[in-house]
Amino acid sequence: MEVATRMSRLGTESAFEVLAKAKELERNGVDIVHLEIGEPDFDTPRHIRDTAINAINDGETHYTPSAGIFEVRSRIAKYISETRGLDVSPDNIVITSGAKPIIFHTMLALVNPGDEVLYPNPGFPIYESMINFVGGKPVPIKLDVKKDFKIDIKEIQNSISDKTKLLVINSPNNPCGSVLYKEDLENLSKLVLDNDLIVLSDEVYNRFLYQGEHVSIATFPNMMERTIILDGMSKTYAMTGWRLGFAVVPDLFLEGFVRLNTNNISCAASFSQLSIIGAFDGPDQETNKMIEEFRQRKELIVSGLNSIKGINCPDPQGAFYVFPSIRDTGMKSSDFVDQLLPRGVACLDGESFGFFGEGCVRFSFANTKQNIEKAIKRIRDFIG
Ligand SMILES: Cc1ncc(COP(=O)(O)O)c(C=O)c1O
């Protein structure tokens, strides 16, 4: 008995592994500050929960069309217009169980064995995992701490070959916190059009911006028809457990995308889908409050880490992670992470976000200011 060979190409997300190790230490009495996991430490706002509870009580507990409930897709289309200024038809919206399947579906629907896919490295580990899984060739877009994780358009241009099919971008970026601004996106869109590429634009952190406004690459001329926009409820509304993502999918890929939903999940949970209407129609102040709190935590963690010898922490412009270089401590990032955990701080090895992440570690600041201060003290004691 053997598993399929393709399983050896499937990667993972180390956040879940570190969380399991941290929990074991906690069971043995070690106090841990959790800075490993990427989810807002806030409750889903009351009015959103109420929408779902009412939906269950009203009997909304059945299968829905695979792409999602039409009224919900219509409200998402309006949200896309409100947040990106794009005119989108509800027919081009596909609701998924969390935003992650959008990455999987894109790779399955578009990438043939041998096709090359450009993706950010360091980046969300699922991109590289999925490219490998479907037999594509991952071609990293290097994000360098020394350049504040900014993209180098010339380098990207040089990485394009006649086999390049897809470009994955993620702004604001997990783990780097860097943002692609208008000029970067304009330059990227020219490359995409010149080379006949398709884009997966992961915009799941679009509301978590500490300067400037979110711009989608799909807003540039002729980009809409070749861009899949990924967004979802997990981060913006503290709804990670509700498993709700949504994609804007161009006509050409739409049928395949919906069919992947049919084959895989049938549909996202019906009452969960309906909560989207409650979220988008309801007051926005809780999301704004949460983002303001993240801004304060960001200042605290960036200044705290930069006050420790050997750590160099760039100021993130978005998302809720810092990705400092720990190279000057003389430690490898995996050793740093492993040794810091039993001293009471859980964080992630930069290399788990790709080869170019070595020398950095990721701290999520989805934790209270008090706990962030506790963590900084522990890191300072650890470095000595
Ligand atoms: C960059 C990025 N894209 C997508 C996702 C997936 O989000 P979801 O929890 O909705 O599947 C995450 C979650 O951590 C993420 O960081």
Ligand as a Chemical Component Dictionary entry (heavy atoms), coordinates in Angstrom:
data_LIG
# 
_chem_comp.id                   LIG 
_chem_comp.type                 NON-POLYMER 
_chem_comp.pdbx_formal_charge   0 
_chem_comp.three_letter_code    LIG 
# 
loop_
_chem_comp_atom.comp_id 
_chem_comp_atom.atom_id 
_chem_comp_atom.alt_atom_id 
_chem_comp_atom.type_symbol 
_chem_comp_atom.charge 
_chem_comp_atom.model_Cartn_x 
_chem_comp_atom.model_Cartn_y 
_chem_comp_atom.model_Cartn_z 
_chem_comp_atom.pdbx_ordinal 
LIG C1 C1 C 0 -2.020 35.535 1.801 1  
LIG C2 C2 C 0 -3.149 34.656 2.194 2  
LIG N1 N1 N 0 -4.009 34.219 1.253 3  
LIG C3 C3 C 0 -5.021 33.409 1.555 4  
LIG C4 C4 C 0 -5.245 32.996 2.849 5  
LIG C5 C5 C 0 -6.360 32.032 3.118 6  
LIG O1 O1 O 0 -7.408 32.537 3.861 7  
LIG P1 P1 P 0 -8.600 31.618 4.370 8  
LIG O2 O2 O 0 -8.377 31.407 5.831 9  
LIG O3 O3 O 0 -9.844 32.398 4.097 10 
LIG O4 O4 O 0 -8.583 30.338 3.622 11 
LIG C6 C6 C 0 -4.390 33.418 3.860 12 
LIG C7 C7 C 0 -4.565 32.935 5.247 13 
LIG O5 O5 O 0 -3.705 32.977 6.082 14 
LIG C8 C8 C 0 -3.310 34.268 3.536 15 
LIG O6 O6 O 0 -2.435 34.700 4.444 16 
# 
loop_
_chem_comp_bond.comp_id 
_chem_comp_bond.atom_id_1 
_chem_comp_bond.atom_id_2 
_chem_comp_bond.value_order 
_chem_comp_bond.pdbx_ordinal 
LIG C1 C2 SING 1  
LIG C2 N1 SING 2  
LIG C2 C8 DOUB 3  
LIG N1 C3 DOUB 4  
LIG C3 C4 SING 5  
LIG C4 C5 SING 6  
LIG C4 C6 DOUB 7  
LIG C5 O1 SING 8  
LIG O1 P1 SING 9  
LIG P1 O2 DOUB 10 
LIG P1 O3 SING 11 
LIG P1 O4 SING 12 
LIG C6 C7 SING 13 
LIG C6 C8 SING 14 
LIG C7 O5 DOUB 15 
LIG C8 O6 SING 16 
# 
